[in-house]
Amino acid sequence: AIRSGRRIPEDLSVVTVQDTWAAAISNPPLTVVRMPMRRAGEIAAESLLERLSGKDSVDVVVDDPAPELVVRASTAPLSS
């Protein structure tokens, strides 16, 4: 964005998925959707083991804990 002359968040809001230490200390600090990545990893490992044992794959929605929006300085209110 900086190379193109765009300013964050005045011209462009930025939101990422998953909160990391770098998101909080970037310039500007990034707004993130904090996801239950540990639980997603556990489910992925369980699914892989089940698949390797011959069971069919199933879709799983990881929603506990629920995703959380962490608003930081990389987003601005919607302009009209």
Backbone hydrogen bonds, N-H to C=O, Kabsch-Sander energy under -0.5 kcal/mol:
donor,donor_aa,acceptor,acceptor_aa,energy
5,G,2,I,-1.4
6,R,1,A,-2.0
11,D,7,R,-3.1
12,L,7,R,-1.5
14,V,74,S,-2.7
16,T,31,T,-2.1
18,Q,16,T,-0.5
18,Q,33,V,-3.0
20,T,18,Q,-0.5
23,A,20,T,-0.5
24,A,20,T,-1.0
25,I,21,W,-1.0
26,S,22,A,-1.0
30,L,23,A,-2.6
31,T,14,V,-0.9
32,V,70,V,-2.1
33,V,16,T,-2.0
34,R,32,V,-0.7
34,R,68,E,-3.5
35,M,33,V,-0.6
37,M,35,M,-2.2
40,A,36,P,-2.3
41,G,37,M,-2.5
42,E,38,R,-2.2
43,I,39,R,-2.5
44,A,40,A,-2.3
45,A,41,G,-2.4
46,E,42,E,-2.4
47,S,43,I,-2.7
48,L,44,A,-2.3
49,L,45,A,-2.4
50,E,46,E,-2.4
51,R,47,S,-2.6
52,L,48,L,-2.6
53,S,49,L,-1.3
54,G,51,R,-1.6
55,K,50,E,-2.3
62,V,60,V,-0.6
63,D,61,V,-0.9
68,E,34,R,-2.2
70,V,32,V,-3.2
70,V,68,E,-0.6
71,V,69,L,-0.7
74,S,29,P,-1.1
75,T,72,R,-1.0
